[in-house]
Amino acid sequence: MSRDTISADEVLRRARSIGQYYGFTPFSELAVTKRGQGKNVEFPKELSGIALDPNAEVFANFLKQCVSAGLVPTSRTPLFTWHTNIAPGRAAPRQIIVQFHAIGTDRAIADAVVIRATRELVRDLYKEAPIVRINTMGDKETRARFARELGVFFKKRSALPLETSGLTENCLSCAKRDVFEAAELASKELCATELPAPTDQLSDASRKRFEELIEFLEMTETPFELARELISRGNAWSETCFELSLNDKQIAWGSRYGDLAKMFFRTPLSSSGAILRIQGTSGKVMPPRKEPKPRFAFVHIGTEAKHASFALAEELRHARVPLVQSVGLESLTEQMHLVEKLNPPYLIIMGRKEALEHSAVLRNRETQQETTIPIASFVDRLRAIA
């Protein structure tokens, strides 16, 4: 890995920049706007006696903070936010944690945006592109079928002499209490293709969701690998799971976690999140410099426009064009709500027609004058205005 430690100041600055370009609002800002509207809450009773894995513990604490701050997303008003344990003015944490969350949207685009934002942050921080590996555990029905298949697999292997089973005694013992944990161990001890695959057990709905995610990643030229041995354990996770690694070391991990979110919000909410762990440097965290007010808000209508906006977001970010957008929001109404809130002088509009013609419409919000700009000259034109 090219970098062993990274300063909290740099992580904060780059996370804020990437969050803005992909439509993730800092949780600290959202909490301030809701100050006094929330209440301190306890962990749900459903979690008592349940041993959460380290990633699920972080997500559960984040959800508790959401409810305590009065942030209650819905399917009509989804929440796209990023959060960190870095606090300006305080000592930098030894292990820096950055999270991206999309709560309230059932579309596969939520997973794609979380994966893309996490990937770009890792690439920015470590100066090299991570390997993205994805799999799906499916819904409850799928997970139950997969658990049964794993149980049969380990039962057959345990009946064989240890030296011919292909597994260690530790793995076979582990299978008696947690077949998913045993499957993780087994994937390291023998060829993963010998294990049952969760994708073979997918329900129609889960298969469709996973295919939509793969299509979105391919259309937005987000490199990834299918990893059948990648498994999410415990009761917190479902559907898509993914990891980002550098030099065979896991840097970030994510999954859908609707059941966990339901315990806190008391209503079914499709949720997707990622957690990035970074070795930080010591020292006091400086307050981040004030970012320039976005001069452009980018709204997109339709799948084709969403695909195009992914590539444009990176070009505009590297060109330092002050822009904000909400890639994960399908509703034009919700996107325009963000525009009214931030009140930038210019609006960029891309629909299906513009995406197919490789163009976008630039609207001066004061004069209402509109100009169609080819994508080829888009960055240079906006940079000149900015």
N, C-alpha and C positions, 0 to 999 in steps of 0.2 A: 504494500500500500504506500502511496506516495507521501501521505501525511499521517503521523501518529497522533498528534494533538492539534486542535483548532481552537482559536480564541472564541469566547462567548460573544464578543462584540461582532466578530465576522459572521458567526452563525445567525445572530439576531438580524443583522443587516440583510443577509442573503435570503433568509426565510421570509422576511417582510416583503422583499422585492418579488420573490416567486409567488408568494401568496397573493399579492395584488394582481399579478398578471394572469393568474388562473382562477381568481374569484374567491379566495379564502381570506376572510376577515380575521385579524388578530383577536383571539378570545378576550384578551385584556381590554380591548376597545369595546367589544360587545358588552362585557360585564359592567363597564362604566356607564354605558347608556341605560342599563337596567338597574342601576344602583338604587337600593331601597325597595325594589319590587320583588325580590326573592326572599327566601328564608332558609335558615340553616336546616339541612335535612340529614337524616341518618341513612346508612346503607339499607337497602331493601331487605326485608326478612327472608326473601327467597335466597339471598346470598349467604345466609348464616349456615355454617357447616359445609360450605362449598369451597374447595381449595382451588383458587384461581391461579393460572400460570402468570408469570411476571408481566406479560403484555396485557393480559386481561385485567390485572390489578391496576395498571396505569389507566386503561380505558375506563374502568369503573370509577376511579377517583376523578377523572375528567367529567364523566356524566354527573357525578355528585355535585361538582362545581357548577355545571350547567344549570341544574335544578335550583341550587342554592342562589345562583345569580338571577333567577327568574327567566332563563332562556328555555323556552319550550317550543321546539320546532314542530311543524306539522307537514303533512304531504303538500299542502298549499303554500306553505312558507318554509321550505327546507333551510337547513343551516349548513353553510360551508365555512369552516373556520380552521385556523391553525393555532396551536398552543405550545408553550415551552415552559420549562422550569427555570429559565433565565430571568432574573429580575434586575433591571437597571438600578444601579446604586448599591447593590449587594455583591457579596463575593460570588465569583463564578462557580457553579456546581462542578464537581469533579467529573460526573457523568452528565452530559447535556442531553436532554430529551426534547425532541420536536415531534409533534403530532399533527397530522392532517385528518380532518373529519368531514364527511358528507352525511348528514342526518336528515331523513325525511323524503328521500327520493329513491324509487324502486328501480330506476333505469340503470342499465349497465354503464352509461356514461359517467355515473358517479364513481364507480370503481376505476374507470379509465383516467379520470381527472386526478383522483388521489394518487394513482400509480405514477402518472406523468409528473405531477408536482414534486413527489418524493424523489423520483429519478433525477429531475433537474437540480434539486437541492443537493443531492449526493454528488452529482457531477460538478456542480459549482464549487463545493467545499473540498472535494478530493482531487479535482483537476483531471478526472478520468471518468468515463462512462461505466456505471455499474451493470452487472448482468441482472436482468429482470426475469424471474422464474415464477410461473403461475400454475395454479391447479384449482380445482373446485371440489368441495366436499358435498355440495348439493344441499337440499333442504332436509328437514327432519326425517322425512320418509327415506330419502336417499341414504342419509347417515346411518339410519337403523339397519338398512339392507347391507350397507358396507360393513358395519360392525359384525353382522352375522357371518358374512363371507370371510372376514378376517378371523373370526372365532373358529370356523371350520378349517381354515388354512393352518392355524397354529395347533389345533387339535391333531390334525394329520401329521404335522411335523414332530409333535411331541411323542407320537407313537413310534417314531423311528429312532434307531440308535443315535445318540448325540453326535457322534462323529460323521454320520451321514445326513443328518437333518439340515445341515447348512447354517444352523443357528447356534448361538451360545446358550448355556444354561440360564444366564441372566435374562436373556430375551424371552425364553420360553416361560420363565417364572413371572416375568413382567406381564405376559399375555393373560395370565390368570386374573389380574386386577385391572388392566387397561390395555385393550387390544390396539388402540391408536398409538399409545406410547411404544408398545412392542413393535408396531409397524415401522415407526421411526428408527428404532434400533435395528430392525431387520434390514431396512434399506441400506444401512451402513455395513452390514455383515454379508449380504449376498446381493446378487443382481436384482435390482428393483423390479425388473420385468417379471420376476417370479411371484411377486406379491399381487393380490387382487388390486384392481384400480377403482377408485371411487367413481371415475367417469363412466365405468361400465354399469353403474347402478343408478345413474341419474334419472330423475323424473323428467317428464316432457318440459315442464316449466324451468327446471334447473338447467337442462340441456340448452334450451333456447337462450336463457340468460347468459350462459357461458359462451355460446356462439356469438352473441351480440358483442360481448366484451372483446373477444378475439378479433372480430371484424373491425371494431372501433380502433383497437391498437394497431392493426395492420393498415387501416386507412389513414391513420395519423402518423404512420412511419415510426411507431414506438417499438424498438427492438425488444423481443421477449423470447423465452424458451418455455415449452410445456414441460412440467415436472410432475409426473404421476406419483413420485415418492414424497412430494411435499404435502404434509398433513397438518391440519389444525386440530389440536387436542382440546378436550374439555367441553363444557356446556355453553361457553360464551360465543363460539364461532359457528358460522354456517356459510354455505355457498363459496364464493371466490376466496382463495387465500394466495398470498404472493410473498416473495422475499427479494431483496436487492443485495447483491454481494459484490465484493471486490477482493480479488486474489483469494477466492474460496472462503472468505470470511463474511458472515452475514452482517450487513450494515443496517438494514431496515426490514421490517416485517409488517404485514397487514392482512386484513380479512374483513368480511362482512360480519356484523355483530347485532343483528336485529333483536334477538332474544334478550341480550344483555341490556340494550337500550329500552326495551319494553318494561323491564323491571323498574327503571327510574322514571320514565315518562308516563307509565301506566296506560299506554296505548301502542298498538303495533306501529313501529317506525322502521323502515328499511334504513340501515346504517352501514357505512363503510369507513374504515380508518386505517391509518398507517402510523407506525412509530419508528423513529430514527434515533439511534443511540450514538453519541459522539464523545470521544475522550477529550475533555476540555483542558484548558490551561488555567493556572491560578491567577488571581488578581481580581480587582473590583470591576464590575461591569459598568461601562459608561452608558449614559442615556443615548439612544440612537439619534442620529442626526435627523432633522426634520425633512421628510421627503417632500419633493415638490408636489403641489396639488395637481392631480391628473388633469391634463388638458383635453384628453380624449376618453370617451366611454364607447366601448365596442359592444354592440348588440348583434346577435345572430339568430336567424330564424331558419330552422330545418337542419337535418343531419349533415348535409353537404357543407353548410356554413360552419357548423361545429368542427368538422374535420379540418377545414381550411384555417380556422382560428387557432388551432393548436400550433401549426407551423408558424403562423404570423406572430403569435405571442412571443416565441423565442427570438424571432428577428427583431421585433420591436423592443424587447427587453434588453437585448445586447446593444441596440442602438440608443438605449437610454431615453426612449420616448415615454413620457409620463402618461400611461394608459391604465385603465381599469376595465375589467370585464368579469362576467360570471359564466364561465364555460358550462358548468354543470346545471344551470337553470334552463329548463325547457320553456317556461312561460315567458312570453314577451312582456307581459304585465309586470312580472317580478323583476325582469331586467330593467324595465323603464323606471321602476320604483327606485332602483339603485342609482340610475341616472339623475333622477330628481333630487335624491338625497345628496349626491356629491356635486351636482350642478356644474359640470365641466363646460367650457365654451363650445366644444365640438362633439359631435356624435358620429360614430362610424356604424354604418348599417350594412349587413350582408345577409341576403336571403338566398334561396336556392338558385335563382336566376343569376345573381352576382357571382355566386360560388362557381357555377358552371362556366361563366364567362370570364373567370379569373379577374374579378374586379370588386370594388366596394364603393359605397356611397358615403361621401363626407358631407355632413350637414353642419353649417354654422348655426348654432342654436339661437343666436341673437337676431340674425337677419333671415334665417330659414333658407338661405341659399344652399343648394345642393350641387355637388360636383362628383362625377363618377371617375374613379381613379383606378387604373390598371394595377394589379397586384405587383407586376414587375417594377413599378416605380413608386409603390405604396410607401415603403419605409423612408425613402429620400424625401418624398412630398411631406410626410408628417413630421420628419425631423426638421425640415425647413420652417414649418409652422410653429413647432414647439420652441 
